[in-house]
Amino acid sequence: MDAKDRQIIRALQANGRMTNQDLAAEVNLSPSPCLRRLRNLEDSGTLRGYSAEVDAKAYGLPITVFVRIRLERHNEDDVRRFESRIHAIDEVLECHVLTGASDYQLRVVVPGLDAYEDFIRHRIHPIGGIASIDTSFVYSTVKKTNVFPVID
């Protein structure tokens, strides 16, 4: 991947609906080489798809929660079971494996506090093997972007 490919990616991260003509102009290429590079990025799996950015509050999910989870044991079966169950929970938008005091951090969206309690009691607790759950509610977002930084 070269600097021109990264320019294409950044332009699409900022506006995934732009036409190839507009993309080519944005990255200073003619349309045919731009489309060829775009297809190569898609075929290689670097560009994994296109999606719409939706306002969670307008959608009806105004509460974002970061949930840090520590497992009781770290054997292969418990880790596999936890990760498999997390994959199946729609409210979990992201799940990251961490270093430090917690094993995982989840980004969860819910319509209200009652729904969050239900999420913990009926979706997370039944997984089992969880030593601790630490919750932080988001009350404001200072920065959110899907556009990667420029790298050399």
C-alpha positions in Angstrom: 0.0 0.0 0.0 1.4 3.4 -0.9 0.5 7.0 -0.1 -2.0 7.2 -3.0 -3.9 4.1 -1.7 -4.0 5.8 1.7 -5.4 9.0 0.2 -8.1 6.9 -1.5 -9.0 5.3 1.8 -9.1 8.5 3.8 -11.3 10.1 1.1 -13.7 7.2 1.3 -13.7 7.2 5.1 -14.7 10.8 5.0 -17.4 10.3 2.3 -18.1 6.7 1.3 -20.8 7.8 -1.2 -18.5 9.8 -3.5 -18.4 8.7 -7.1 -15.3 7.4 -8.7 -15.0 10.7 -10.7 -15.1 12.7 -7.4 -12.7 10.3 -5.7 -10.3 10.5 -8.6 -10.4 14.3 -8.5 -9.9 14.3 -4.7 -6.8 12.1 -4.9 -5.4 13.7 -8.1 -5.7 10.6 -10.4 -7.6 10.0 -13.6 -10.8 7.9 -13.1 -9.5 4.6 -14.6 -6.3 4.2 -12.4 -8.4 5.4 -9.4 -11.0 2.7 -10.0 -8.2 0.1 -10.5 -6.7 1.0 -7.2 -10.1 1.0 -5.5 -10.8 -2.5 -6.8 -7.4 -3.7 -5.7 -8.1 -2.4 -2.2 -11.4 -4.2 -2.1 -10.0 -7.4 -3.5 -7.2 -7.5 -1.0 -9.6 -7.0 1.9 -8.1 -3.7 2.9 -11.5 -2.0 2.1 -13.9 -4.4 3.8 -17.1 -2.7 3.0 -19.2 0.5 3.0 -21.7 1.6 5.6 -23.8 4.5 6.7 -22.9 6.4 9.8 -26.1 6.7 11.8 -26.9 9.0 14.8 -27.6 6.5 17.6 -29.8 8.9 19.5 -32.0 9.6 16.5 -32.2 5.9 15.9 -33.5 5.4 19.4 -30.3 4.3 21.2 -29.3 7.4 23.1 -27.1 5.7 25.8 -23.6 4.5 25.0 -21.8 2.5 27.6 -18.3 1.2 27.9 -18.2 -2.0 29.8 -14.9 -3.5 31.0 -15.0 -7.2 31.8 -12.5 -9.4 33.6 -12.9 -13.2 33.3 -12.4 -15.5 36.3 -10.2 -17.9 34.2 -8.3 -17.5 31.0 -8.4 -21.0 29.6 -9.2 -21.6 26.0 -12.8 -22.9 26.6 -13.8 -19.9 28.8 -12.3 -17.4 26.4 -13.9 -19.0 23.4 -17.3 -19.2 25.1 -17.2 -15.6 26.2 -16.2 -14.3 22.8 -18.7 -16.4 21.0 -21.5 -15.2 23.2 -20.5 -11.6 22.8 -20.6 -11.9 19.0 -24.3 -12.9 19.3 -25.3 -9.8 21.3 -26.6 -7.0 19.1 -26.2 -4.3 21.7 -22.5 -4.9 21.6 -21.1 -2.8 18.8 -17.4 -3.4 19.6 -15.4 -5.8 21.8 -11.7 -5.3 22.4 -9.2 -7.5 24.1 -7.2 -5.5 26.6 -4.0 -5.5 28.6 -4.2 -4.4 32.2 -6.8 -4.9 34.9 -9.7 -5.8 32.5 -9.7 -8.4 29.8 -12.3 -6.9 27.5 -13.9 -3.6 26.7 -17.3 -3.5 25.1 -19.0 -0.5 23.5 -22.7 -1.0 24.0 -25.7 1.0 22.9 -29.1 0.8 24.7 -32.3 2.9 24.7 -32.4 3.5 28.4 -31.1 2.5 31.9 -33.7 -0.2 32.2 -32.5 -1.7 29.0 -28.9 -1.6 30.2 -29.9 -3.4 33.4 -31.7 -6.0 31.3 -28.6 -6.3 29.1 -26.3 -7.0 32.1 -28.8 -9.3 33.9 -30.0 -11.4 30.9 -27.3 -11.2 28.3 -23.9 -10.8 30.1 -24.4 -12.6 33.5 -25.7 -15.8 31.8 -22.4 -16.1 29.9 -20.7 -17.2 33.2 -17.1 -17.1 34.1 -17.0 -13.4 34.6 -15.1 -12.1 37.6 -16.0 -8.4 37.4 -17.9 -5.9 35.3 -17.1 -2.2 35.4 -19.4 0.3 33.6 -18.9 3.8 32.4 -21.7 5.8 30.8 -20.9 8.2 28.0 -22.5 11.6 28.7 -20.8 13.5 25.9 -18.5 12.7 23.0 -15.7 15.2 22.3 -14.3 13.5 19.2 -15.5 10.6 17.0 -14.0 9.8 13.6 -13.6 6.9 11.3 -10.9 8.6 9.3 -7.4 7.2 9.9 -4.5 9.6 10.5 -2.0 10.3 7.7 1.1 8.1 8.0 4.4 8.3 6.1 
